[in-house]
Amino acid sequence: MWRHMVAGGRAVVLGGGIAGLCAAQALMRRFDDVVLVERDRFPDGPKWRRGVPHSGHAHNLFQSGLAALERLFPGIEDELVAHGIRRVRMPDDVLLLTPGGWMRRFEGRHVMLTGSRELLDWVVRTRIETGGRARIRDGCEVTGVRVDAGEVTGVEVRERNANGDGWGEPAQLAADLVVDATGRHSRAAEWLRRWGYGVPQETVIDSRTVYATCVFKRPDTHDADWESVLIQATTDAPQAGILIPLEGDRWLVSLALVGADRAPAGVKEFREVAERMRSPIIAEALEKAEPLTPVSAYGVTENRWRRFDALDDFPRRLVLVGDSAGYLNPSYSQGVSVAARTAVALDRALAEAPTLDAAVTALREEAGRIFQPAWKLSVGSDLRWLPAVRLPLRGRILQWYMQRLVEVAAHHRRTALALLDALHMTGADTALFHPAVVLAVLRGARGGDVFPTPKPVRRPGKPGDQPGDQARRTT
């Protein structure tokens, strides 16, 4: 195998988030020595850490990402569920209020996992630590990357002092492959500029969304037949909300405000925002729910694509994964799935390419193809809030079509399945343009695969069926 042709057979991964952990797992199958370098000290359990500031907010693992994780770490889905992470069927178990109304609930084909990001990272990291073939150097900072004759040959690192108040002297760490998984603050573009390469073109779409999150104890009196609630924003009501189950019989609730200057700052204001949303169902669910955490705000919701994949000249033996290459508005929960799928692509490229250099080139191109559908979904949604962005005619038509498709999906089964395929990244992009879907979008879902008249379901914690603007389950 080609890996015996590289001197030492060492791969170095920069960054210990989910993208770096998944990449390390893929590399352990192909290299004799894998070193994962992380600036933070890893906690001794599923706990928050500084290097993943968004970890306390909502994270969903969609079906394609779950399949990728399972391929990298066989049996991990059952392990996560054993730790309390929940399987949520879509749309069976989800109340989804779209701009077109409540999506009808039916027996679908999509499953997502919901739970804390801290638990997900800890379970994956434990797999790496017990795998026996990777060395984790946490509390270790990368201060530079070496390149020689167009080829990356190693990194410069320094260790954090034992008392944590400073850093030791830099040391060299040779590598046959370097994977940058340092996230949105990656210095890869700076490195390229310093080495004399071109810098990637960047596209940035920022909807100026802020959101706040609070974790609640799930009330013992909650007896509604849903697991999760998602309320999408509209131009008339630019507030979105999500409620997902967490391990430990808890709920995580995030409320997003588009174009707002700040997020709600305390539990009282948090509840008030929930009451003013298009539906009060989240506020009603929280009436008897005890808050377990302070309200935490987050405001970095831009989409940014650094087109490293489009550069003609690029140093050999350098790979970028996860947010280092591009990141999405975290409101759409696509980041973990993209990272896991990219790691699977890395494993496949290393297995199939005739040389290491060929594998790196193939992965850079494939990573762009994996990222693109998630980018289209996230940016397509956020452009609703940016009327000043002038799109070409084709872009305006596509924008109208996608907004109309989301509305029609609430009432049309085939369109709903196509939309969920796109969300879970389980189908081809062309599914959104299947003739039956296009016809439904143009006709407004009249006739054909329209859902039958539904009956109402119970609101949380209230006996009997309730009339009004509630989610419906198909009869």
MOWOWO-V250809 format. One record per pair of residues at least 24 apart in sequence whose ideal C-beta (glycine too) atoms are under 8 Angstrom apart, sorted by the first residue. I is the first residue (numbers start at 0). J is the second residue. If there is no record, write none. Layout:
i | j
I | J
I | J
This chain:
i | j
0 | 29
1 | 352
1 | 353
1 | 354
1 | 355
2 | 29
2 | 30
2 | 31
2 | 349
2 | 355
4 | 354
4 | 355
5 | 175
5 | 176
5 | 355
6 | 175
7 | 31
7 | 32
7 | 173
7 | 175
8 | 32
8 | 175
9 | 33
9 | 34
9 | 173
9 | 174
9 | 175
9 | 176
10 | 34
10 | 174
10 | 175
10 | 176
10 | 177
10 | 178
11 | 35
11 | 36
11 | 153
11 | 154
11 | 172
11 | 174
11 | 176
11 | 177
11 | 178
12 | 36
12 | 178
12 | 180
13 | 141
13 | 154
13 | 177
13 | 178
13 | 179
13 | 180
13 | 181
14 | 50
14 | 179
14 | 180
14 | 181
14 | 182
14 | 321
14 | 323
15 | 39
15 | 41
15 | 50
15 | 124
15 | 135
15 | 137
15 | 180
16 | 50
16 | 51
16 | 120
16 | 180
16 | 182
16 | 321
16 | 338
17 | 119
17 | 120
17 | 123
17 | 321
17 | 334
17 | 335
17 | 338
17 | 339
18 | 180
18 | 182
18 | 320
18 | 321
18 | 322
18 | 323
18 | 338
18 | 341
18 | 342
19 | 178
19 | 180
19 | 181
19 | 320
19 | 321
20 | 120
20 | 123
20 | 124
20 | 127
21 | 67
21 | 68
21 | 71
21 | 123
21 | 320
21 | 338
21 | 339
21 | 341
21 | 342
22 | 178
22 | 180
22 | 318
22 | 320
22 | 341
22 | 342
22 | 345
23 | 127
23 | 133
24 | 71
24 | 72
24 | 123
24 | 126
24 | 127
24 | 130
24 | 133
24 | 342
25 | 71
25 | 342
25 | 343
25 | 345
25 | 346
25 | 349
26 | 133
26 | 176
26 | 178
26 | 345
26 | 349
27 | 127
27 | 130
27 | 132
27 | 133
28 | 346
28 | 349
28 | 350
29 | 346
29 | 349
29 | 350
30 | 175
30 | 176
31 | 132
32 | 132
32 | 134
33 | 132
33 | 133
33 | 134
34 | 133
34 | 134
34 | 136
34 | 172
34 | 174
35 | 127
35 | 133
35 | 134
35 | 135
35 | 136
36 | 136
36 | 139
36 | 140
36 | 141
36 | 154
36 | 156
36 | 172
37 | 135
37 | 136
37 | 137
37 | 138
37 | 139
38 | 137
38 | 138
38 | 139
38 | 140
38 | 141
39 | 137
39 | 138
40 | 137
40 | 138
40 | 159
40 | 163
41 | 124
41 | 135
41 | 137
42 | 121
44 | 121
45 | 115
45 | 117
45 | 118
45 | 120
45 | 121
45 | 122
46 | 117
46 | 121
47 | 117
50 | 182
51 | 116
51 | 120
52 | 297
53 | 116
53 | 297
53 | 299
53 | 329
54 | 115
54 | 116
54 | 117
54 | 120
55 | 115
55 | 116
55 | 117
55 | 212
55 | 292
55 | 295
56 | 116
56 | 210
56 | 212
56 | 251
56 | 253
56 | 295
56 | 297
56 | 329
57 | 212
57 | 241
57 | 243
57 | 251
57 | 253
57 | 332
58 | 113
58 | 114
58 | 115
58 | 116
58 | 119
58 | 332
58 | 335
59 | 111
59 | 112
59 | 113
59 | 243
59 | 332
60 | 111
60 | 112
60 | 113
60 | 119
60 | 332
60 | 335
60 | 336
61 | 109
61 | 111
61 | 332
61 | 333
61 | 336
61 | 422
61 | 423
61 | 424
62 | 109
62 | 110
62 | 111
62 | 423
62 | 424
62 | 425
63 | 336
63 | 340
63 | 423
63 | 424
63 | 425
64 | 335
64 | 336
64 | 337
64 | 338
64 | 339
64 | 340
64 | 424
65 | 110
65 | 111
65 | 112
65 | 336
67 | 336
67 | 339
67 | 340
67 | 342
67 | 343
68 | 123
68 | 339
70 | 343
71 | 339
71 | 342
71 | 343
71 | 346
72 | 123
72 | 126
75 | 122
75 | 123
75 | 126
76 | 112
78 | 122
79 | 112
79 | 114
79 | 118
79 | 119
79 | 122
80 | 112
82 | 114
82 | 118
82 | 122
82 | 246
83 | 114
83 | 118
83 | 245
83 | 246
83 | 247
84 | 112
84 | 113
84 | 114
84 | 118
84 | 119
84 | 246
85 | 112
85 | 113
85 | 114
85 | 226
85 | 243
85 | 244
85 | 245
85 | 246
86 | 110
86 | 111
86 | 112
87 | 111
87 | 112
87 | 113
87 | 226
87 | 227
87 | 243
87 | 244
88 | 226
89 | 419
89 | 423
90 | 415
90 | 419
92 | 225
92 | 226
92 | 227
93 | 225
93 | 226
93 | 227
93 | 228
93 | 229
94 | 225
94 | 227
94 | 228
94 | 229
94 | 280
94 | 470
95 | 228
95 | 229
95 | 231
95 | 409
95 | 470
96 | 228
96 | 229
96 | 230
96 | 231
96 | 277
96 | 278
96 | 470
97 | 231
97 | 405
97 | 406
97 | 408
97 | 409
98 | 231
98 | 233
98 | 402
98 | 405
98 | 406
99 | 405
99 | 406
99 | 407
99 | 408
99 | 409
99 | 410
100 | 406
100 | 409
100 | 410
101 | 409
101 | 468
101 | 469
101 | 470
101 | 471
102 | 408
102 | 409
102 | 415
102 | 470
103 | 409
103 | 410
103 | 412
103 | 415
103 | 450
103 | 453
103 | 471
103 | 472
103 | 473
104 | 470
104 | 471
104 | 472
104 | 473
105 | 412
105 | 415
105 | 450
105 | 472
105 | 473
107 | 415
107 | 416
107 | 419
108 | 416
108 | 419
109 | 419
109 | 420
109 | 422
109 | 423
109 | 425
111 | 423
113 | 226
113 | 227
113 | 243
113 | 244
113 | 245
113 | 251
114 | 244
114 | 245
114 | 246
115 | 245
115 | 246
115 | 251
116 | 335
118 | 246
119 | 335
138 | 163
140 | 166
141 | 181
142 | 169
143 | 169
144 | 177
144 | 190
144 | 317
145 | 171
146 | 190
146 | 194
146 | 314
149 | 314
149 | 315
150 | 314
150 | 315
150 | 316
151 | 176
151 | 177
151 | 314
151 | 315
151 | 316
151 | 317
152 | 316
153 | 177
174 | 316
175 | 316
175 | 355
176 | 316
176 | 318
176 | 355
176 | 359
177 | 316
177 | 317
177 | 318
178 | 318
178 | 319
178 | 320
178 | 345
179 | 317
179 | 318
179 | 319
179 | 320
179 | 323
180 | 319
180 | 320
180 | 321
180 | 323
181 | 323
182 | 321
182 | 322
182 | 323
182 | 326
183 | 299
183 | 303
183 | 322
183 | 323
183 | 326
185 | 319
185 | 322
185 | 323
185 | 324
187 | 305
187 | 307
187 | 317
187 | 319
187 | 323
188 | 305
191 | 310
191 | 313
191 | 314
194 | 314
196 | 310
196 | 312
196 | 313
196 | 314
197 | 310
197 | 311
197 | 312
199 | 305
199 | 306
199 | 307
199 | 309
199 | 310
200 | 305
200 | 306
200 | 309
201 | 303
201 | 304
201 | 305
201 | 306
202 | 302
202 | 303
202 | 304
202 | 306
203 | 301
203 | 302
203 | 303
204 | 301
204 | 302
204 | 378
204 | 381
204 | 382
204 | 385
204 | 388
205 | 300
205 | 301
205 | 302
205 | 381
206 | 257
206 | 258
206 | 300
206 | 301
206 | 328
206 | 381
206 | 383
206 | 384
206 | 385
207 | 257
207 | 258
207 | 259
207 | 300
207 | 384
208 | 255
208 | 256
208 | 257
208 | 258
208 | 259
208 | 298
208 | 300
208 | 328
208 | 330
208 | 381
208 | 384
209 | 255
209 | 256
209 | 259
209 | 260
209 | 261
209 | 262
209 | 296
209 | 297
209 | 298
209 | 300
210 | 239
210 | 253
210 | 254
210 | 255
210 | 256
210 | 262
210 | 296
210 | 297
210 | 298
210 | 300
210 | 330
211 | 253
211 | 254
211 | 262
211 | 263
211 | 264
211 | 269
211 | 272
211 | 294
211 | 295
211 | 296
211 | 297
212 | 251
212 | 252
212 | 253
212 | 254
212 | 294
212 | 295
212 | 297
213 | 251
213 | 252
213 | 266
213 | 269
213 | 290
213 | 292
213 | 293
213 | 294
213 | 295
214 | 245
214 | 249
214 | 250
214 | 251
214 | 252
214 | 290
214 | 291
214 | 292
215 | 249
215 | 250
215 | 251
215 | 252
215 | 285
215 | 288
215 | 289
215 | 290
215 | 291
216 | 248
216 | 249
216 | 250
216 | 288
216 | 289
216 | 291
217 | 244
217 | 248
217 | 249
217 | 250
217 | 288
218 | 287
218 | 288
218 | 289
218 | 460
220 | 287
220 | 460
221 | 284
221 | 459
221 | 460
222 | 457
222 | 459
222 | 460
223 | 284
223 | 456
223 | 457
223 | 458
223 | 459
223 | 460
224 | 456
224 | 457
224 | 472
225 | 456
225 | 470
228 | 280
228 | 281
228 | 284
230 | 276
230 | 277
230 | 278
230 | 280
230 | 281
231 | 405
232 | 257
233 | 277
234 | 383
234 | 384
236 | 276
236 | 277
237 | 384
238 | 272
238 | 275
238 | 276
238 | 277
239 | 330
240 | 273
240 | 276
240 | 281
242 | 281
242 | 284
249 | 291
250 | 284
250 | 285
250 | 288
252 | 281
252 | 285
253 | 330
254 | 281
255 | 300
255 | 330
257 | 384
258 | 384
261 | 296
262 | 294
262 | 296
262 | 297
262 | 298
263 | 294
263 | 296
264 | 294
264 | 296
265 | 293
265 | 294
266 | 290
266 | 293
266 | 294
268 | 294
269 | 294
278 | 468
278 | 469
280 | 458
280 | 459
280 | 469
280 | 470
283 | 458
283 | 459
283 | 460
283 | 461
284 | 459
284 | 460
286 | 460
287 | 460
297 | 329
299 | 329
300 | 328
300 | 329
300 | 330
301 | 328
302 | 326
302 | 327
302 | 328
302 | 374
302 | 377
302 | 378
302 | 381
304 | 370
304 | 374
306 | 367
307 | 363
308 | 363
308 | 364
308 | 366
308 | 367
309 | 367
313 | 363
315 | 356
315 | 359
316 | 355
316 | 356
316 | 359
317 | 359
318 | 345
318 | 359
318 | 362
318 | 363
319 | 363
319 | 366
320 | 345
320 | 366
324 | 366
324 | 367
324 | 370
325 | 370
325 | 374
327 | 373
327 | 374
327 | 377
328 | 377
328 | 380
328 | 381
331 | 373
331 | 376
331 | 377
331 | 380
333 | 373
333 | 376
333 | 377
333 | 424
336 | 373
336 | 423
336 | 424
337 | 369
337 | 370
337 | 373
340 | 369
340 | 424
341 | 365
341 | 366
341 | 369
341 | 370
344 | 369
372 | 421
372 | 424
372 | 428
373 | 424
375 | 428
376 | 421
376 | 422
400 | 440
401 | 431
403 | 440
404 | 431
404 | 436
404 | 440
407 | 439
407 | 440
407 | 443
407 | 444
410 | 444
410 | 449
410 | 450
411 | 439
411 | 444
411 | 447
411 | 448
411 | 449
411 | 450
412 | 448
412 | 449
412 | 450
413 | 439
413 | 447
413 | 448
414 | 439
414 | 440
414 | 444
414 | 448
